[in-house]
Amino acid sequence: MQNSVEKYLRTEKLPHIWCAGCGNGIVLGAMVRAFEKMGCNQNNTVIVSGIGCSSRAAGYMDFNTLHTTHGRALAFATGIKMAKPGIDVFVIMGDGDAASIGGNHLIHAARRNIDLTAIIFNNQIYGMTGGQYSPLTPPGSIATTAPYHTIERNFDLPELARVAGATYVARGTTYHAAMLTNLITAGAAHKGFSLIEVVTACPVSFGRRNKMGGAYDMLMWQKKQAVSVEKAKSMTPEELQGKFVIGELYKGAAPEYTEVYDRLIEKAQGKSEEE
Ligand SMILES: Cc1ncc(C[n+]2csc(CCOP(=O)(O)OP(=O)(O)O)c2C)c(N)n1
């Protein structure tokens, strides 16, 4: 018998390509549980992804899905939302995909406050290509492109999106899987650009090189390093050093791009008096 989330999966595509211990399946699980919670209409929903291990998640879900080009998922998603604003659009990206090659698209999607829900699988590394460091790799990490260790500071991606104009930003982890489902549900319900960063584990290309242990240890690392928004309020910057804050980080309001654009079209066609 089919369980309640199975209808959202293309089970004929399984088994998936991910390595043993990879966190991507937990994020996929949180997404389908969020769809179930929302009573999502598959025909009215599009899932767009870029290129990377995490971006393969789009293909495992039974929606209108687009597996696009590296760093360009948000550009494709923007086109879809502009053409059909009534459609719910989710965008799946890896940390390299979203913050490096796709960084420019990310800040401008946030600035426009276009109604998309972006889910960033942050495994802190370029997984698919074997472990090059990304803009979300913490300083001091070992990567194939940093055999001694990285010296660059990493982005705080939700903060970057917020200052660029996103009106919903959150961070979750694969350890806190139930919370992740709630964050995705809230991000999807929000009108405007929503970004949910998910701290996930790549035991093969990141954990092994950085002596973090196996998949279980990496989940325990997430548990240890994560601090809830509530708890973070009473902590000093020194106490927060090396930790990351999880939960709903910002929720605001701003005009949504496709709505403003529709009004502009009406005005141009002389259907509205609005200045
Ligand atoms: C234009 C372009 N540049 C580079 C690549 C090679 N490439 C494929 S996946 C990838 C990185 C994937 O890393 P990330 O986005 O963090 O996703 P992950 O695989 O870790 O989920 C790169 C550089 C590509 N496919 N296209």
The ligand as an SDF file (V2000), in Angstrom:
LIG
                    3D

 26 27  0  0  0  0  0  0  0  0999 V2000
   28.9010   25.7380  -15.7400 C   0  0  0  0  0  0  0  0  0  0  0  0
   29.3800   24.5460  -14.9530 C   0  0  0  0  0  0  0  0  0  0  0  0
   30.5040   24.6590  -14.2140 N   0  0  0  0  0  0  0  0  0  0  0  0
   30.9500   23.6120  -13.5010 C   0  0  0  0  0  0  0  0  0  0  0  0
   30.2640   22.4240  -13.5400 C   0  0  0  0  0  0  0  0  0  0  0  0
   30.7990   21.2360  -12.7770 C   0  0  0  0  0  0  0  0  0  0  0  0
   30.0540   20.9870  -11.5690 N   0  0  0  0  0  0  0  0  0  0  0  0
   29.0630   20.0630  -11.5210 C   0  0  0  0  0  0  0  0  0  0  0  0
   28.3770   19.9220  -10.0120 S   0  0  0  0  0  0  0  0  0  0  0  0
   29.4370   21.0900   -9.3790 C   0  0  0  0  0  0  0  0  0  0  0  0
   29.4380   21.4710   -7.9210 C   0  0  0  0  0  0  0  0  0  0  0  0
   28.3610   20.9190   -7.1130 C   0  0  0  0  0  0  0  0  0  0  0  0
   28.4850   21.3680   -5.7920 O   0  0  0  0  0  0  0  0  0  0  0  0
   27.2590   21.9170   -5.0120 P   0  0  0  0  0  0  0  0  0  0  0  0
   26.5170   22.9140   -5.8040 O   0  0  0  0  0  0  0  0  0  0  0  0
   27.7150   22.3830   -3.6720 O   0  0  0  0  0  0  0  0  0  0  0  0
   26.3050   20.6500   -4.8920 O   0  0  0  0  0  0  0  0  0  0  0  0
   26.5410   19.1970   -4.2400 P   0  0  0  0  0  0  0  0  0  0  0  0
   27.0520   18.3090   -5.3400 O   0  0  0  0  0  0  0  0  0  0  0  0
   27.5010   19.3370   -3.1230 O   0  0  0  0  0  0  0  0  0  0  0  0
   25.1810   18.8090   -3.7940 O   0  0  0  0  0  0  0  0  0  0  0  0
   30.2810   21.5770  -10.3580 C   0  0  0  0  0  0  0  0  0  0  0  0
   31.3330   22.6000  -10.1290 C   0  0  0  0  0  0  0  0  0  0  0  0
   29.0970   22.3420  -14.3220 C   0  0  0  0  0  0  0  0  0  0  0  0
   28.3580   21.2300  -14.3690 N   0  0  0  0  0  0  0  0  0  0  0  0
   28.6730   23.4220  -15.0090 N   0  0  0  0  0  0  0  0  0  0  0  0
  1  2  1  0
  2  3  1  0
  2 26  2  0
  3  4  2  0
  4  5  1  0
  5  6  1  0
  5 24  2  0
  6  7  1  0
  7  8  2  0
  7 22  1  0
  8  9  1  0
  9 10  1  0
 10 11  1  0
 10 22  2  0
 11 12  1  0
 12 13  1  0
 13 14  1  0
 14 15  2  0
 14 16  1  0
 14 17  1  0
 17 18  1  0
 18 19  2  0
 18 20  1  0
 18 21  1  0
 22 23  1  0
 24 25  1  0
 24 26  1  0
M  CHG  1   7   1
M  END
$$$$
